[in-house]
Amino acid sequence: MVVVMKNNSTPEQIKSVTKKLEKLGFKTHIIHGTKRIVIGAIGTREDLETMNLERLPGVERIVPIMKPFKLVSREAQETDSIINIKGVNFGGNNITVIAGPCAIESREQLLTAAHMVKKAGAQVLRGGAFKPRTSPYAFQGLEEEGLKLLREASQLTGLVTVTEVIDERSLNMSMDYVDILQIGARNMHNFQLLKVAGQSGKPILLKRGLSATIEEWLMSAEYIMAEGNNKVILCERGIRTFETYTRNTLDLSAVSLVRQLSHLPVIVDPSHSTGNTKLVPPMSLAALAAGANGLIIEMHPDPSTALCDGHQSLTPDELNLLMKRVTRMLEVLSDDSAVEMEDVVNG
C-alpha cells in the first residue's frame, strides 16, 4: 500500500502522515520519485481505509499494491530508480558496464585489468575477493588483501568497484573498501544476509538465483529495501535448465518483464549465463535490446592463466571490441526509426 502525496505537499505534511502510520504500527518508507513523493506503508488495506488518510493535508490518494513485492514494484514508484554511485548512474536511460576478473589473484593482475577496463570505456571494476566455489579445494580468494587491492585500483583509475560478499563477516569487511556489494546467485535466498545488506546502506547488486522465479528474485530485493536500503541493482545471470551446451540459460525475457514489474535497474551477466566467450558479445547486445540497464562482464588480462573462470573471460582486446559494438548498438536503440528503450519496457 502506498500513500501518494500531492505535488505541492510540504515536508510537515509528509511527516504528519508518516507519524500517524507509524503510531498505528505500520512500517513506512518514503520514496522520492521524480514527480512526487509517496509513502510506502506495510500493513493491511482494511487498516488503511479506516484511517481516513485521504482527509489529511497533502494526501492525494491511497494505492493498494496487490503484488507480494511492495517497495520494489512499479505500483510503489512509477518512474525508474536511478542509483548514483560516485557519478556513475544505474537505471533509467543510463547504460552502465561493469568489467574485470572473476577473482583477484595479485596486485599486478588487478591493476593491469583495472587500467584495461578504464581504457575500454567501462565505468565499474569487478573483482572477487571472496569466492564461493563448488569444490572446497578450489581457489577461495584473497579476502581482505584482495579488498585492499580493489581500493587501490579505484584510487588509481577512478573506477567504481564491486565485489561479492558471501556472509556477514565478508560484508562487514568489505564496507570500507568497495562501492557496491554483490549478493551472488547462491545467496539470493540467504535472507539473513539480505537483511544485513539492507542495513548496510551500501548499493547492492543482487543476482538472480540458479533456479529462482522472477517473483522470488524480486522478493529477495524486497528484503533489502524493507531494511531501508533502496539502492538495489538487479542482475539476470542465467538460470539452471536441462540445457548442457551453455553454463546456464540466459533468460532475457526476464529483463523486459522485470523492468515492467519493478522500478529497479536491471543488468545482465552474459559471462556466467553462457560460460562461453564466443557467446558473450551477442548476448550482451541482445540484453541491451531487451531493455537491460547495463552489463557485467568477466575480463582477464590473460584468461589462459586465470585461477577462476578463464574459459568465459574476455581478453582486453575482446572487451575493447565489445565496447565498440555496444556503442553502436546504443546508437541504433536511440535512433527514432528504431525501437525506443521505453517501448521495450512498456511493451
KETISE-688548 format. One record per residue (C-alpha): residue number from 1; residue in three letters; x, y, z. Coordinates in nm, 2 decimals, m for minus. Example, Ala and Ser with C-alpha at 12.3 -4.5 7.8 and 13.67 -1.06 7.14 Angstrom:
2
num / residu / east / north / up
1 / ALA / 1.23 / m0.45 / 0.78 $
2 / SER / 1.37 / m0.11 / 0.71 $
***
This chain:
347
num / residu / east / north / up
1 / MET / 0.00 / 0.00 / 0.00 $
2 / VAL / 0.13 / 0.35 / m0.08 $
3 / VAL / 0.01 / 0.69 / 0.01 $
4 / VAL / 0.06 / 0.93 / m0.28 $
5 / MET / 0.13 / 1.28 / m0.17 $
6 / LYS / 0.02 / 1.59 / m0.38 $
7 / ASN / 0.28 / 1.77 / m0.59 $
8 / ASN / 0.27 / 2.07 / m0.35 $
9 / SER / 0.28 / 1.87 / m0.02 $
10 / THR / 0.51 / 2.01 / 0.24 $
11 / PRO / 0.77 / 1.83 / 0.45 $
12 / GLU / 0.55 / 1.89 / 0.75 $
13 / GLN / 0.25 / 1.72 / 0.58 $
14 / ILE / 0.46 / 1.42 / 0.48 $
15 / LYS / 0.60 / 1.39 / 0.83 $
16 / SER / 0.24 / 1.41 / 0.98 $
17 / VAL / 0.12 / 1.13 / 0.76 $
18 / THR / 0.43 / 0.92 / 0.83 $
19 / LYS / 0.39 / 0.97 / 1.21 $
20 / LYS / 0.02 / 0.87 / 1.20 $
21 / LEU / 0.11 / 0.55 / 1.01 $
22 / GLU / 0.39 / 0.45 / 1.24 $
23 / LYS / 0.19 / 0.53 / 1.55 $
24 / LEU / m0.06 / 0.26 / 1.44 $
25 / GLY / 0.22 / 0.01 / 1.38 $
26 / PHE / 0.28 / 0.05 / 1.01 $
27 / LYS / 0.63 / 0.02 / 0.87 $
28 / THR / 0.69 / 0.32 / 0.64 $
29 / HIS / 0.93 / 0.40 / 0.36 $
30 / ILE / 0.94 / 0.74 / 0.19 $
31 / ILE / 1.01 / 0.71 / m0.18 $
32 / HIS / 1.13 / 1.02 / m0.37 $
33 / GLY / 1.00 / 1.00 / m0.72 $
34 / THR / 1.08 / 1.24 / m1.00 $
35 / LYS / 0.73 / 1.39 / m0.99 $
36 / ARG / 0.61 / 1.33 / m0.64 $
37 / ILE / 0.67 / 1.17 / m0.31 $
38 / VAL / 0.49 / 0.85 / m0.20 $
39 / ILE / 0.49 / 0.69 / 0.14 $
40 / GLY / 0.51 / 0.31 / 0.13 $
41 / ALA / 0.31 / 0.16 / 0.42 $
42 / ILE / 0.33 / m0.21 / 0.51 $
43 / GLY / 0.00 / m0.32 / 0.65 $
44 / THR / m0.35 / m0.43 / 0.55 $
45 / ARG / m0.57 / m0.25 / 0.31 $
46 / GLU / m0.86 / m0.25 / 0.56 $
47 / ASP / m0.65 / m0.08 / 0.83 $
48 / LEU / m0.55 / 0.20 / 0.60 $
49 / GLU / m0.91 / 0.25 / 0.48 $
50 / THR / m1.03 / 0.30 / 0.83 $
51 / MET / m0.77 / 0.57 / 0.90 $
52 / ASN / m0.93 / 0.83 / 0.65 $
53 / LEU / m0.58 / 0.93 / 0.53 $
54 / GLU / m0.73 / 1.10 / 0.23 $
55 / ARG / m0.86 / 1.37 / 0.46 $
56 / LEU / m0.51 / 1.46 / 0.58 $
57 / PRO / m0.35 / 1.77 / 0.43 $
58 / GLY / m0.12 / 1.69 / 0.14 $
59 / VAL / m0.26 / 1.34 / 0.06 $
60 / GLU / m0.38 / 1.28 / m0.29 $
61 / ARG / m0.48 / 0.92 / m0.29 $
62 / ILE / m0.41 / 0.57 / m0.15 $
63 / VAL / m0.30 / 0.30 / m0.39 $
64 / PRO / m0.32 / m0.07 / m0.29 $
65 / ILE / m0.03 / m0.29 / m0.40 $
66 / MET / m0.16 / m0.63 / m0.48 $
67 / LYS / 0.18 / m0.79 / m0.56 $
68 / PRO / 0.37 / m0.96 / m0.28 $
69 / PHE / 0.68 / m0.74 / m0.35 $
70 / LYS / 0.56 / m0.39 / m0.24 $
71 / LEU / 0.85 / m0.14 / m0.23 $
72 / VAL / 1.02 / m0.30 / m0.54 $
73 / SER / 0.71 / m0.27 / m0.76 $
74 / ARG / 0.61 / m0.01 / m1.02 $
75 / GLU / 0.29 / 0.05 / m0.81 $
76 / ALA / 0.51 / 0.19 / m0.54 $
77 / GLN / 0.71 / 0.40 / m0.78 $
78 / GLU / 0.61 / 0.46 / m1.14 $
79 / THR / 0.94 / 0.62 / m1.25 $
80 / ASP / 1.27 / 0.43 / m1.29 $
81 / SER / 1.50 / 0.44 / m0.99 $
82 / ILE / 1.84 / 0.59 / m1.08 $
83 / ILE / 2.12 / 0.49 / m0.84 $
84 / ASN / 2.41 / 0.73 / m0.85 $
85 / ILE / 2.74 / 0.59 / m0.72 $
86 / LYS / 3.03 / 0.84 / m0.74 $
87 / GLY / 2.89 / 0.99 / m1.05 $
88 / VAL / 2.81 / 0.66 / m1.22 $
89 / ASN / 2.43 / 0.61 / m1.28 $
90 / PHE / 2.25 / 0.28 / m1.28 $
91 / GLY / 1.89 / 0.29 / m1.42 $
92 / GLY / 1.67 / 0.50 / m1.64 $
93 / ASN / 1.82 / 0.56 / m1.98 $
94 / ASN / 2.17 / 0.50 / m1.85 $
95 / ILE / 2.37 / 0.20 / m1.97 $
96 / THR / 2.65 / 0.10 / m1.73 $
97 / VAL / 2.92 / m0.16 / m1.80 $
98 / ILE / 3.10 / m0.35 / m1.52 $
99 / ALA / 3.41 / m0.55 / m1.62 $
100 / GLY / 3.70 / m0.72 / m1.46 $
101 / PRO / 3.84 / m1.05 / m1.35 $
102 / CYS / 3.63 / m1.31 / m1.17 $
103 / ALA / 3.88 / m1.34 / m0.89 $
104 / ILE / 4.15 / m1.10 / m0.77 $
105 / GLU / 4.47 / m1.30 / m0.80 $
106 / SER / 4.76 / m1.05 / m0.75 $
107 / ARG / 4.83 / m0.68 / m0.74 $
108 / GLU / 4.98 / m0.69 / m1.09 $
109 / GLN / 4.68 / m0.88 / m1.23 $
110 / LEU / 4.42 / m0.65 / m1.08 $
111 / LEU / 4.58 / m0.32 / m1.16 $
112 / THR / 4.65 / m0.43 / m1.52 $
113 / ALA / 4.29 / m0.53 / m1.55 $
114 / ALA / 4.17 / m0.20 / m1.40 $
115 / HIS / 4.36 / 0.01 / m1.65 $
116 / MET / 4.23 / m0.20 / m1.93 $
117 / VAL / 3.87 / m0.17 / m1.81 $
118 / LYS / 3.91 / 0.20 / m1.79 $
119 / LYS / 4.07 / 0.22 / m2.14 $
120 / ALA / 3.78 / 0.02 / m2.29 $
121 / GLY / 3.53 / 0.26 / m2.15 $
122 / ALA / 3.36 / 0.06 / m1.88 $
123 / GLN / 3.27 / 0.25 / m1.57 $
124 / VAL / 3.29 / m0.01 / m1.29 $
125 / LEU / 3.56 / m0.26 / m1.20 $
126 / ARG / 3.46 / m0.60 / m1.07 $
127 / GLY / 3.69 / m0.84 / m0.88 $
128 / GLY / 3.62 / m1.12 / m0.64 $
129 / ALA / 3.79 / m1.11 / m0.31 $
130 / PHE / 3.57 / m1.39 / m0.16 $
131 / LYS / 3.50 / m1.68 / m0.40 $
132 / PRO / 3.22 / m1.93 / m0.31 $
133 / ARG / 3.33 / m2.24 / m0.51 $
134 / THR / 3.17 / m2.57 / m0.57 $
135 / SER / 3.49 / m2.75 / m0.47 $
136 / PRO / 3.65 / m2.68 / m0.13 $
137 / TYR / 3.99 / m2.73 / m0.29 $
138 / ALA / 3.94 / m2.45 / m0.55 $
139 / PHE / 4.09 / m2.10 / m0.51 $
140 / GLN / 3.88 / m1.92 / m0.25 $
141 / GLY / 4.00 / m1.56 / m0.29 $
142 / LEU / 4.25 / m1.33 / m0.13 $
143 / GLU / 3.99 / m1.18 / 0.11 $
144 / GLU / 4.10 / m0.86 / 0.28 $
145 / GLU / 4.42 / m0.84 / 0.08 $
146 / GLY / 4.20 / m0.85 / m0.23 $
147 / LEU / 3.98 / m0.58 / m0.10 $
148 / LYS / 4.28 / m0.35 / m0.04 $
149 / LEU / 4.39 / m0.41 / m0.40 $
150 / LEU / 4.04 / m0.32 / m0.52 $
151 / ARG / 4.05 / 0.01 / m0.33 $
152 / GLU / 4.40 / 0.08 / m0.47 $
153 / ALA / 4.28 / 0.01 / m0.82 $
154 / SER / 3.98 / 0.25 / m0.77 $
155 / GLN / 4.21 / 0.53 / m0.64 $
156 / LEU / 4.44 / 0.49 / m0.94 $
157 / THR / 4.17 / 0.47 / m1.21 $
158 / GLY / 3.87 / 0.65 / m1.06 $
159 / LEU / 3.66 / 0.34 / m1.14 $
160 / VAL / 3.37 / 0.24 / m0.91 $
161 / THR / 3.42 / m0.10 / m0.76 $
162 / VAL / 3.21 / m0.41 / m0.69 $
163 / THR / 3.28 / m0.73 / m0.51 $
164 / GLU / 3.08 / m1.03 / m0.40 $
165 / VAL / 3.01 / m1.09 / m0.03 $
166 / ILE / 2.92 / m1.43 / 0.09 $
167 / ASP / 2.83 / m1.39 / 0.46 $
168 / GLU / 2.80 / m1.12 / 0.73 $
169 / ARG / 3.17 / m1.14 / 0.80 $
170 / SER / 3.28 / m1.07 / 0.44 $
171 / LEU / 3.01 / m0.79 / 0.41 $
172 / ASN / 3.14 / m0.61 / 0.72 $
173 / MET / 3.50 / m0.65 / 0.60 $
174 / SER / 3.41 / m0.50 / 0.26 $
175 / MET / 3.23 / m0.19 / 0.38 $
176 / ASP / 3.53 / 0.04 / 0.38 $
177 / TYR / 3.69 / m0.09 / 0.07 $
178 / VAL / 3.44 / m0.11 / m0.21 $
179 / ASP / 3.15 / 0.09 / m0.35 $
180 / ILE / 2.90 / m0.19 / m0.44 $
181 / LEU / 2.83 / m0.51 / m0.26 $
182 / GLN / 2.73 / m0.81 / m0.47 $
183 / ILE / 2.49 / m1.08 / m0.34 $
184 / GLY / 2.56 / m1.38 / m0.56 $
185 / ALA / 2.32 / m1.64 / m0.70 $
186 / ARG / 2.39 / m1.89 / m0.43 $
187 / ASN / 2.30 / m1.63 / m0.16 $
188 / MET / 1.98 / m1.48 / m0.32 $
189 / HIS / 1.78 / m1.69 / m0.07 $
190 / ASN / 2.01 / m1.61 / 0.23 $
191 / PHE / 1.75 / m1.39 / 0.39 $
192 / GLN / 1.97 / m1.30 / 0.69 $
193 / LEU / 2.25 / m1.18 / 0.46 $
194 / LEU / 1.99 / m0.98 / 0.26 $
195 / LYS / 1.87 / m0.81 / 0.58 $
196 / VAL / 2.23 / m0.72 / 0.68 $
197 / ALA / 2.29 / m0.59 / 0.32 $
198 / GLY / 1.98 / m0.37 / 0.36 $
199 / GLN / 2.10 / m0.24 / 0.69 $
200 / SER / 2.45 / m0.16 / 0.54 $
201 / GLY / 2.32 / 0.13 / 0.33 $
202 / LYS / 2.56 / 0.03 / 0.06 $
203 / PRO / 2.44 / m0.02 / m0.30 $
204 / ILE / 2.36 / m0.38 / m0.36 $
205 / LEU / 2.40 / m0.58 / m0.68 $
206 / LEU / 2.15 / m0.87 / m0.64 $
207 / LYS / 2.20 / m1.17 / m0.88 $
208 / ARG / 1.91 / m1.40 / m0.96 $
209 / GLY / 1.93 / m1.74 / m0.80 $
210 / LEU / 2.02 / m2.05 / m1.00 $
211 / SER / 1.66 / m2.18 / m1.01 $
212 / ALA / 1.47 / m1.87 / m0.88 $
213 / THR / 1.15 / m1.75 / m1.02 $
214 / ILE / 1.11 / m1.38 / m1.11 $
215 / GLU / 0.88 / m1.33 / m0.81 $
216 / GLU / 1.14 / m1.50 / m0.57 $
217 / TRP / 1.41 / m1.27 / m0.71 $
218 / LEU / 1.20 / m0.96 / m0.66 $
219 / MET / 1.11 / m1.07 / m0.31 $
220 / SER / 1.48 / m1.10 / m0.23 $
221 / ALA / 1.51 / m0.74 / m0.34 $
222 / GLU / 1.22 / m0.66 / m0.12 $
223 / TYR / 1.41 / m0.79 / 0.18 $
224 / ILE / 1.69 / m0.54 / 0.12 $
225 / MET / 1.45 / m0.25 / 0.06 $
226 / ALA / 1.24 / m0.34 / 0.37 $
227 / GLU / 1.55 / m0.26 / 0.57 $
228 / GLY / 1.56 / 0.10 / 0.43 $
229 / ASN / 1.81 / 0.05 / 0.15 $
230 / ASN / 1.66 / 0.15 / m0.19 $
231 / LYS / 1.99 / 0.12 / m0.37 $
232 / VAL / 1.93 / m0.22 / m0.53 $
233 / ILE / 2.06 / m0.32 / m0.87 $
234 / LEU / 1.91 / m0.65 / m1.01 $
235 / CYS / 2.13 / m0.88 / m1.22 $
236 / GLU / 2.00 / m1.16 / m1.45 $
237 / ARG / 2.28 / m1.41 / m1.47 $
238 / GLY / 2.10 / m1.71 / m1.62 $
239 / ILE / 1.91 / m2.00 / m1.46 $
240 / ARG / 1.97 / m2.37 / m1.44 $
241 / THR / 1.78 / m2.58 / m1.70 $
242 / PHE / 1.83 / m2.91 / m1.87 $
243 / GLU / 2.04 / m2.75 / m2.14 $
244 / THR / 2.41 / m2.85 / m2.13 $
245 / TYR / 2.57 / m2.65 / m2.42 $
246 / THR / 2.57 / m2.34 / m2.20 $
247 / ARG / 2.67 / m2.30 / m1.84 $
248 / ASN / 2.32 / m2.16 / m1.76 $
249 / THR / 2.03 / m2.05 / m1.97 $
250 / LEU / 2.01 / m1.67 / m2.01 $
251 / ASP / 1.66 / m1.56 / m1.95 $
252 / LEU / 1.63 / m1.23 / m2.15 $
253 / SER / 1.25 / m1.23 / m2.13 $
254 / ALA / 1.30 / m1.17 / m1.75 $
255 / VAL / 1.48 / m0.84 / m1.82 $
256 / SER / 1.19 / m0.69 / m2.01 $
257 / LEU / 0.94 / m0.83 / m1.77 $
258 / VAL / 1.11 / m0.72 / m1.46 $
259 / ARG / 1.15 / m0.37 / m1.60 $
260 / GLN / 0.77 / m0.36 / m1.63 $
261 / LEU / 0.72 / m0.50 / m1.28 $
262 / SER / 0.98 / m0.30 / m1.10 $
263 / HIS / 1.14 / 0.04 / m1.09 $
264 / LEU / 1.48 / m0.10 / m1.00 $
265 / PRO / 1.76 / m0.11 / m1.26 $
266 / VAL / 1.83 / m0.45 / m1.42 $
267 / ILE / 2.17 / m0.55 / m1.57 $
268 / VAL / 2.27 / m0.88 / m1.74 $
269 / ASP / 2.57 / m1.11 / m1.68 $
270 / PRO / 2.64 / m1.27 / m2.02 $
271 / SER / 2.96 / m1.44 / m1.89 $
272 / HIS / 2.82 / m1.66 / m1.61 $
273 / SER / 2.50 / m1.72 / m1.80 $
274 / THR / 2.67 / m1.87 / m2.11 $
275 / GLY / 3.01 / m1.98 / m1.99 $
276 / ASN / 3.14 / m1.92 / m2.34 $
277 / THR / 3.34 / m1.62 / m2.45 $
278 / LYS / 3.20 / m1.65 / m2.81 $
279 / LEU / 2.85 / m1.61 / m2.68 $
280 / VAL / 2.93 / m1.31 / m2.45 $
281 / PRO / 2.92 / m1.04 / m2.73 $
282 / PRO / 2.59 / m1.14 / m2.90 $
283 / MET / 2.42 / m1.19 / m2.56 $
284 / SER / 2.54 / m0.86 / m2.45 $
285 / LEU / 2.38 / m0.68 / m2.74 $
286 / ALA / 2.07 / m0.89 / m2.71 $
287 / ALA / 2.04 / m0.79 / m2.34 $
288 / LEU / 2.06 / m0.42 / m2.43 $
289 / ALA / 1.79 / m0.47 / m2.70 $
290 / ALA / 1.57 / m0.64 / m2.43 $
291 / GLY / 1.60 / m0.33 / m2.21 $
292 / ALA / 1.89 / m0.40 / m1.98 $
293 / ASN / 2.04 / m0.11 / m1.80 $
294 / GLY / 2.39 / m0.25 / m1.82 $
295 / LEU / 2.62 / m0.54 / m1.83 $
296 / ILE / 2.86 / m0.72 / m1.60 $
297 / ILE / 3.14 / m0.89 / m1.80 $
298 / GLU / 3.44 / m1.10 / m1.70 $
299 / MET / 3.77 / m0.98 / m1.85 $
300 / HIS / 4.11 / m1.11 / m1.75 $
301 / PRO / 4.45 / m0.98 / m1.88 $
302 / ASP / 4.54 / m1.33 / m1.97 $
303 / PRO / 4.24 / m1.57 / m1.95 $
304 / SER / 4.47 / m1.88 / m2.01 $
305 / THR / 4.63 / m1.82 / m1.67 $
306 / ALA / 4.32 / m1.73 / m1.47 $
307 / LEU / 4.26 / m1.91 / m1.14 $
308 / CYS / 3.88 / m1.88 / m1.19 $
309 / ASP / 3.65 / m1.89 / m1.49 $
310 / GLY / 3.92 / m1.82 / m1.75 $
311 / HIS / 3.71 / m2.01 / m2.01 $
312 / GLN / 3.44 / m1.74 / m2.00 $
313 / SER / 3.66 / m1.44 / m1.96 $
314 / LEU / 3.72 / m1.20 / m2.24 $
315 / THR / 4.07 / m1.07 / m2.33 $
316 / PRO / 4.13 / m0.70 / m2.32 $
317 / ASP / 4.11 / m0.68 / m2.70 $
318 / GLU / 3.78 / m0.86 / m2.70 $
319 / LEU / 3.65 / m0.62 / m2.43 $
320 / ASN / 3.75 / m0.33 / m2.64 $
321 / LEU / 3.58 / m0.47 / m2.95 $
322 / LEU / 3.26 / m0.54 / m2.75 $
323 / MET / 3.25 / m0.19 / m2.61 $
324 / LYS / 3.26 / m0.05 / m2.96 $
325 / ARG / 2.98 / m0.28 / m3.06 $
326 / VAL / 2.78 / m0.17 / m2.75 $
327 / THR / 2.83 / 0.19 / m2.85 $
328 / ARG / 2.69 / 0.12 / m3.20 $
329 / MET / 2.41 / m0.08 / m3.05 $
330 / LEU / 2.31 / 0.21 / m2.83 $
331 / GLU / 2.31 / 0.44 / m3.13 $
332 / VAL / 2.07 / 0.21 / m3.30 $
333 / LEU / 1.84 / 0.19 / m3.00 $
334 / SER / 1.83 / 0.56 / m2.96 $
335 / ASP / 1.75 / 0.62 / m3.32 $
336 / ASP / 1.40 / 0.75 / m3.39 $
337 / SER / 1.34 / 0.48 / m3.65 $
338 / ALA / 1.44 / 0.20 / m3.41 $
339 / VAL / 1.27 / 0.06 / m3.11 $
340 / GLU / 1.29 / 0.30 / m2.82 $
341 / MET / 1.40 / 0.16 / m2.49 $
342 / GLU / 1.08 / 0.30 / m2.33 $
343 / ASP / 0.88 / 0.09 / m2.58 $
344 / VAL / 1.08 / m0.22 / m2.48 $
345 / VAL / 1.00 / m0.16 / m2.11 $
346 / ASN / 0.63 / m0.07 / m2.16 $
347 / GLY / 0.57 / m0.35 / m2.41 $
***
